[in-house]
Amino acid sequence: MQAWVYGYIALAVVGVTAVVVAARMGRRAGRRSLQQRLTALSNRLGVEPPDEPGVEPVLSHLEMATGEAAEAVTESSADAIRLRRALDTMPQGVIVCDETGGVVFRNARAVALMQNRHGDALAAQAVTDLLENAWQDGTAERTLDLYGPPRQTLIVRTRLIDDGRRNLGVIAIIEDVSERRRLEEIRRDFVANVSHELKTPIGALGLLAETLTVEPDPSVAQRLASRINTEAFRVSRIIDDLLDLSRIESEESPPREPIYVNLVMAEAVERVRSAADQRRISIELDEPVPPVHVLGDRRQLVSAIHSLLENAVTYSYEDSSVAVKGTQLNGQIRLSVTDKGVGIPARDLDRIFERFYRVDHGRSRDSGGTGLGLSIVRHVASNHQGHVEVDSREGEGSTFTLVLPAPPEYAAVNEG
């Protein structure tokens, strides 16, 4: 509540009290003196004194002023509540200091940013320093990197508050830009990785084509032509996977329709059958019985299982096997792909779903892998409100499981 409002009411109450006392005194001189004092009080309160002589007109004006002051207090309180609620909905933190430097307001976001992490002392000190700088320079800004977990980046901006004549305080705006910075870093890495992944085969294509034009030996020319075809296919694969990933990322809520997982598994297996046969790898398909369905996008689900199978065939030893299994358990549909290959080192498990990340760079490129398959799987799982589980032992093999929510009619079924 504004200080002037309190003063306004206090003066009015004093005036009314004085009137009552004077009325009881019943003295003419006292009344004249009281009228003069009430008139002076009216002037101080900004209330035009009445033209009529006597105490009663002045008292009426003071009563009116008191009522107006009460209404102003009510309206001021409502405005303050509305302002606080509005500031509490802001994604940025807001801290306001008065002219003495004391904090008079923090919105909900500012409280959370300052208290919900072990770096709050560092952040609080930085905000204090910036508030002091604002008194000297008018504005100040600083970026704070708070190391987690999780890592957090805050931008703190401070500005002086004045009415054109004097300083009234300082306001600090605290913005959490962690997610924005993370996305910017992902975009930078993505552009760099795409450039690198395309530059290598395109450079090889140019060199091979240049050599082929001057090669007189037909057998050598044939090998060069074969290499050109391989590199061209590799570029095509990268572009196709990029388009698939872009499409899947843009379809955060794909059309939902009943999709039988048996058909999804069978289609994905057929897509890799030829590559598996070339390496003498058998594919064992264990479909759920009876057939079950999920609600989702058929093309995305087939793409995800195909990516898992393709990786399994690529990283399995020759003359081994890959198992594809579908189960329904505790309200979940679980589609797993198990290989008996090289496995994944524990240090790489947290990064294998990143775009273009490869555990073995040389082997991935030699096998035609693009480094985008597991990113596709992760996004498909996310689009279907599911997730991906990984169980891998280096030198023994890996199991990737796409876990999807079962439709409501399967929720009570408990099947292994």
N, C-alpha and C positions, 0 to 999 in steps of 0.2 A: 504494500500500500504506500502511496506517495506521502512523503513527510509533510508536504504543504496541506494535504487533506486532514491529517491528524491535527495540525495547528488550527486549521479552519474550524473544525468541530470543537476543539478545546476552547477557543476564543468565544465561540457562540455559546457554549455551555456556561462559561464564566459570566457572559453578559446576561443570560437568562437567570442565573442564580442571583446576580446582583439586583435584578428587577424585583424578584420575589422578596428579597430582604428589604429593599427600599419600600415596597408596597406595605409591608408590615410596619415599617417605621412610621409611616403616615406624616412625615414632615415635608412641608412645602420646599424648604431650602434643600433638603436631601433629594427631593424629586428633581429640582432644577439641576443640581450637581450630577445626579444620576443620568438625566437626559443628555447632559453635555458629554458624559463619559460614554454613553451608549452611541451617541452620534459619532464620536471619535472612533469607537470600536467598529461601527459600520463602515467608516472610511477606510480603516485598516483592512477590513475584510473585502473591500471592493464593492460593498452594497450601497447603492444610492440612498442617502437618508431621506425620509419622507418630508413632504412640505408641511404636513400638519404638525402642530406643536404637541407636546405631551410625550409621555413614556409609552403609551399603548401602541402608537404607530411604529415607533422604533422597535418595540418588542415583536410586533407582527413581522417586520422585515427580517429581524434576526431569526425568527422561527422559520421563515421561508428559506433563509440562507442555510440554516441547519438541515432542512429537508433536502435542499439541492446538494449539500455536501455529502449527505448519506447516500443519495443516488449516485454521486460521483464515485464514492468509495465502492459501491456495489459494482458499477460498471468497470472501474479500475481493476477490481479483483477478477472479474470475468475475463477482461482482456489479458491479465497476467496468466490465468489458467490456459486460455487459448494459445498464447504465445509459447508457454512451456510445453504444452502438448505437441504443438507444431515442431518445436526444436527437438523434442524427444524422438520424433519420427525421422529425423535427418540421418543419412548414413555417415555423415561427418560428425566428429566430436566438436563441441562448442564450449569454450571457457570464457567467462567474462569477469574482468577485474574492475574494481572501482578506482577512483582517483588516488587512493592510498596504496594501491597494489594488492588489496585483499580480494580473494575470490568471492564473488557474489552469486555466481551461477555456473553450474555444469549440467549439460544435458546427459541423457542416459548413455549415449555412445561414448562421450568423453570419459564417463565413469568406468565403462567397460574397458576402454583402451588403456586406461591408467592403472587398473586394478587386476585384470584377468591374466597377467603373465608375469614371469620372473623379471622381465625387462622393464617393469613399471617404474622402478627408481630411476633408471636411465632416461626414460621418456619424460618423467615428471621433471627431472632436472633440466632437460633440454627445453621443455616448455617454459619453465621459470626463467631460464636465460633469455629466451626469445621475447618473453613479456618485458623483461628489463630493457632489452635492445629496442623494443618498440617505443618505449618512453623517450629514447634518445633520437632514433631515426625515423619514427613514424610507422615504419613497416619492417618486418623481418621474416625470413623464411629459412627452413632447414629440412633436410631429408635425414630421417633416422632409420638405420638398418638394425633391427633387433633380431638377433640370431636365436632360433627356436630351441627345440622344435615347438611349433613350426616357425619357419623364418617369416618375419614380418617387416614390411617397409612402410613407414609413416612419413607424410609430408605435413609439416607444421607451419602455418602462416599466421602472423600476428599483425594487427593494425590498431593504430591509435583511434580512440573515439573522442570527438570534440563537438562543440556546438558553434564553432567559428570564433569563439572568444577565449575559451579555456578548455583544458583537457578534462574529460569526464571519466576516462578509464581506458582499458585495452581489451580487445577481443582476440582470441586465438581459435583458429579453425584447424582441426586435426583430421587428416584424410588418410585412410588405409588404402594404399595403392598396391598391396601385395599381389592380388590377383591380376591386376593390369600389368604389372612388371613381369609376372610369370608368363602371361600370354604373349607379351612382347618378346620375351626370351625364346619362347617356343617358336614364334613366327620367324625370328632371326635364324634360329637353328634350322628350321624347316627350309628356308630359302637357301641357306648355305649347304645343307645336305642334298637338296634337289639339284643344285648347281653341280655339286661334286659327283653325285650319282649319274647324272646325265653327261657330264663332261668327260668322264672316263670312257664309256663306250663310244661316244661321238668322236672323241679323239682317236680311238682305235679304228673306227670306221674310216676316218680320213686317211690315216696312215696305211691301212690295208688297201684302200682304193688306189692310193698313189702308187704303192708297190705293184699292185695288180696291173696297172696300165703299162708298166715297162718290163713285166716278167715274161720271158720267152718260153720258159719250161711249162708245158701244159699241166703236169702233175702238181707243180708248185702253185700255179694259177688256180687249180681246183681247190687246193687247201686254203688258199687265201679267200676264195669265194665262199668256202664253207665257214671260215671265220667271220667274214662280213655278215653272213646270214645269222650266225650266232649272236653277234653284237647287235644287229638290227632287232632280233627277237628280244634281246635283253632290254633295249630301249622301249620297245613296244610293251613289254611286261611292266616296266616302271610306270609308264604313262597310264596303262590300264588300271594298275593298282591305285595310282593317285586319283584317278577319276572315281574308282569305287569308293575309296576312303572319303573323298569330298562329298559324294552322293550320300553315303551313310551318315556322315557328320551333319549334313543338312537336313536329314530326316530324323530329327530327334523323337518324333512321335509318328512312326510309320503306321500305315493302315493296319488295323487289327482284324485278322480272320483266323479261323481254326486251321492249323497246319499240322498234319500228321508227321511226327518226328521220324517215323520209319521211312517215309518218302524222302525227307530231307537228308537223312543219313545215306540212303541208297544212292541218291543223285550225287552227293559229294564223293562217295566212294568211286563211282563210275568216272568222275572227272580225273581222278588220280590213278586209275587202274593201269593205264599205259606206262606212266612213269614208274610205278611200283613193279610192273613186270620186267622192265628194263634192268632193274636192280635185283630181280628175283626176290622181291619182298611180298609176302602174302598178306592180304588184308582180311582180318576176321571180323565179321559184322554180327553183333549181338543186339538184335532189335528187341524193344520191350514187347512183352506179350501179356495181355492183349495190347494192340496198338493204342497209343495215346497221342493226344494233340496238345499244342500250345497255341496261344493267341499271339500272332505276330506277322511279320513280313517274310514270305517264303524266300525271296531272293537274298535278303540279308542273312537269314539263317543258313542257307546253303553256302553262301560266301564264307561265313565264319567257320563252319565245319570243314569246308574245302581247304581253307588256310591252315587249320590245325593238321589236317591229313597231309597236306603238301609239305609242311615242316617235318612231320613225322617220317615221311618217306625220304626226305632230303638228308636227315640227320641219323637215320637208322643204318646199321651195318647191313651189307648185302647178305642175302640168304637168311634174313631174319623175318619178323612178322610185326604187323601193326594191328592193334585191336581197337575197334570202334564199338562203344557200348552205350545203350540208352536205358535209363532207369527212372522210375518214379518213386519218390520217397519223401514223406513228411511235407507234402504240399509243394514239392519241387520236381522239376524235370531236369535230369542230369545227363548231359551228353559228353562222354569222355573219349579221348583219343590217347592210346598208350603205345609208346614205341620202346624198342630195346636198343637204343642208340647211344650216342656219346654223352647224353645228359647235359645239364647246365650247371656251371659253377655257382655256388651259393652267392658269391659277390655280385653276380649279374642278374639274379632273380628279380630285383626291384626295378630293373631298367628294361627288361626284354619287351615291354609293351610300348616303349617309345618308338617314334617313327625313325626308321633307318638304323635302329640300333641292332648291331650284330655281335654275337658272342665270338664268332670266328669269322672275321671279315673276309679272309681269303677264300675259305670254303664256301661261304654264302654266295659270293660273286661267281665262283666257279660252277656252282650248282644252279645258277640262274635266279637265286633268291633276290627279292627287292628290299627286304627289311621293313616291309609295310604290313605283312600278313597279320602279326599279332596286334598291331594297332587297329586293324579292321575288326578283329575278334573282340577286342575290348569295347569298341564303340557299338558293335552290334549288341553285345551283352547289356550295355548301358541303355540303349534304345528300347530294350525289352524288359527293363527294370530287373536285370539279372547281374551276374558277375562271373569272373573267370577265376578258377582255382588252379594252382600249379603245384605239382609234387615231382621233384627231379633229384636224381642222384648222379653225380658225375661218373661217367663210365658205365652206368647201368641202364639209363633211359629216363623218360619223362612221361608224365600223365597230365594232360590239360583237360579241364572239365568246364564246360559251359553250363552254368547253373541258371535256370529260368523258372519263374513262378508258374506253378501249375494252375490251370483254370479252376474256378470255384468247385466244380463237380468232382475234382480229384482231391480236394483239400483234406478230406478225412481218410483217404486211402493211404495205407502204409505198406508199401511193397518194396522189396529189395531187388 
